[in-house]
Amino acid sequence: MISYAPLWETMKRENATSYTLRNKNENYNISGSTMKRLKANQSVSTNTLDTLCKILNCKVEDILIYVPD
């Protein structure tokens, strides 16, 4: 299972909120439906992961972790 627990820690460290992710600028933003998917540990696209890394200036490891079932 993929967990987005590291994302919430990275957001804390970067002083970013859900509002920050949704309204960074016209080129980089995350939709409300995608935020719901992240909070529920559901799948998101690699484009979304790329955008999160750009917004938070981090690596993909700072956003997700694989947790064996």
PAZAPA-4460 file (N, C-alpha, C; in steps of 0.05 Angstrom, whole numbers, plus 32768, in hexadecimal, padded with zeros to 4 digits):
% residues 69
    n_x    n_y    n_z   ca_x   ca_y   ca_z    c_x    c_y    c_z   seq   type   mol
   8011   7FE9   8000   8000   8000   8000   8012   8019   8000     1      M     A
   800A   802D   7FF1   8018   8046   7FF1   800B   8058   8007     2      I     A
   801C   8064   8017   8013   8076   802C   801E   8092   8026     3      S     A
   800E   80A6   8029   8017   80C2   8025   801D   80CF   8040     4      Y     A
   8022   80C0   8054   8029   80CB   806F   8041   80DE   806D     5      A     A
   8056   80D7   805E   806C   80EA   805C   8065   8105   8050     6      P     A
   8050   8106   803F   8048   811F   8034   8040   8133   8049     7      L     A
   8030   8129   805D   8026   813B   8072   803D   8146   8083     8      W     A
   8051   8135   8088   8069   813E   8097   8079   8152   8087     9      E     A
   807C   814D   806D   808A   8160   805C   807B   817B   805B    10      T     A
   8061   817A   8059   8052   8193   8059   8056   81A2   8072    11      M     A
   8056   8194   8089   805B   81A1   80A3   8077   81AF   80A3    12      K     A
   808B   81A0   809A   80A6   81A9   809A   80A9   81C2   8087    13      R     A
   809A   81C2   8071   809C   81D9   805E   8087   81EF   8064    14      E     A
   8079   81EC   807A   8064   81FF   8081   804F   8202   806A    15      N     A
   8048   81EC   805E   8035   81EC   8048   801A   81E0   8052    16      A     A
   8005   81EB   8048   7FEA   81E1   804F   7FDD   81D5   8036    17      T     A
   7FC5   81CA   803A   7FB6   81C1   8023   7FB0   81D8   8010    18      S     A
   7FAB   81EF   801C   7FA7   8207   800C   7FBF   820D   7FFA    19      Y     A
   7FD7   820A   8005   7FF0   820F   7FF6   7FF1   81FD   7FDE    20      T     A
   7FEA   81E3   7FE2   7FEB   81D0   7FCC   7FD6   81D6   7FB7    21      L     A
   7FBF   81DF   7FBF   7FA9   81E4   7FAC   7FAD   81FE   7F9E    22      R     A
   7FBC   8211   7FA9   7FBD   822C   7F9D   7FDA   8237   7F9A    23      N     A
   7FED   8225   7F95   8009   822E   7F93   800C   8244   7F7E    24      K     A
   8005   823D   7F66   8004   8251   7F50   7FF6   8244   7F38    25      N     A
   7FF4   8252   7F23   7FE4   8247   7F0C   7FF1   822E   7EFF    26      E     A
   800B   822B   7F03   8019   8214   7EF7   801A   81FB   7F09    27      N     A
   801B   81FF   7F22   801C   81E9   7F35   8006   81EB   7F4A    28      Y     A
   7FF3   81D9   7F49   7FDF   81D8   7F5E   7FD3   81BC   7F5E    29      N     A
   7FC7   81B4   7F74   7FBB   819A   7F78   7F9D   819E   7F7C    30      I     A
   7F8D   818F   7F6E   7F70   8192   7F70   7F66   8188   7F8A    31      S     A
   7F4E   8190   7F91   7F41   8187   7FAA   7F3C   8169   7FA9    32      G     A
   7F34   815F   7F92   7F2F   8142   7F91   7F49   8132   7F94    33      S     A
   7F5F   813D   7F8B   7F79   812F   7F8F   7F81   8130   7FAC    34      T     A
   7F7B   8147   7FB9   7F81   8149   7FD6   7F72   8133   7FE5    35      M     A
   7F59   812F   7FDE   7F49   811A   7FEB   7F55   80FE   7FE6    36      K     A
   7F5F   80FA   7FCE   7F6C   80E0   7FC8   7F85   80DC   7FD8    37      R     A
   7F95   80F1   7FDB   7FAD   80EF   7FEB   7FA6   80EA   8009    38      L     A
   7F93   80F7   8013   7F8B   80F3   802F   7F80   80D6   8034    39      K     A
   7F75   80CA   801F   7F6A   80AE   8022   7F7F   8099   8019    40      A     A
   7F97   80A1   8013   7FAC   808F   8009   7FA4   8080   7FF0    41      N     A
   7F96   808E   7FDF   7F8E   8083   7FC5   7FA2   808B   7FB0    42      Q     A
   7FA1   807E   7F99   7FB5   8082   7F84   7FB2   809E   7F78    43      S     A
   7FC9   80A9   7F71   7FCB   80C3   7F62   7FDE   80BF   7F4C    44      V     A
   7FDE   80D1   7F38   7FEF   80CE   7F21   800C   80D6   7F28    45      S     A
   801E   80CD   7F16   803A   80D6   7F19   803C   80F4   7F14    46      T     A
   802B   80FF   7F04   802B   811C   7EFF   8024   812B   7F1A    47      N     A
   8012   8120   7F29   800B   812B   7F43   8023   812A   7F56    48      T     A
   8031   8114   7F56   8049   8111   7F67   805E   8125   7F5E    49      L     A
   8062   8128   7F44   8075   813C   7F3A   806D   8158   7F43    50      D     A
   8054   815F   7F41   804B   8179   7F4A   804F   817E   7F67    51      T     A
   8049   816A   7F78   804E   816C   7F95   806B   8171   7F9A    52      L     A
   807D   8162   7F8D   809A   8166   7F91   80A2   8182   7F89    53      C     A
   8097   818D   7F74   809D   81A9   7F6B   8093   81BD   7F80    54      K     A
   807A   81B9   7F89   806F   81CD   7F9C   807E   81CC   7FB6    55      I     A
   8085   81B4   7FC0   8091   81B1   7FDA   80B0   81B1   7FD9    56      L     A
   80BB   81B1   7FC0   80D8   81B0   7FBC   80E4   8199   7FCC    57      N     A
   80DA   8181   7FC5   80E2   8169   7FD3   80E5   8151   7FBF    58      C     A
   80ED   813A   7FCA   80EF   8122   7FBB   80D6   8112   7FBE    59      K     A
   80D1   80FF   7FAC   80B9   80EE   7FAE   80B9   80DE   7FC9    60      V     A
   80D0   80D7   7FD3   80D1   80C9   7FED   80C6   80DA   8004    61      E     A
   80C5   80F4   8000   80BA   8106   8014   809C   8108   8013    62      D     A
   8090   80FA   7FFF   8073   80FB   7FFA   8065   80E1   8000    63      I     A
   8072   80CB   7FF9   8065   80B1   7FFD   8078   809C   8007    64      L     A
   806C   8086   8011   807C   806F   801A   806B   8056   8013    65      I     A
   807A   8041   800D   806C   8027   8008   806B   8018   8023    66      Y     A
   8053   800F   802A   804F   8000   8042   8044   7FE5   803A    67      V     A
   8053   7FCF   803E   8049   7FB4   8036   802F   7FAE   8044    68      P     A
   801D   7FA0   8036   8003   7F98   8042   8007   7F83   8057    69      D     A
***
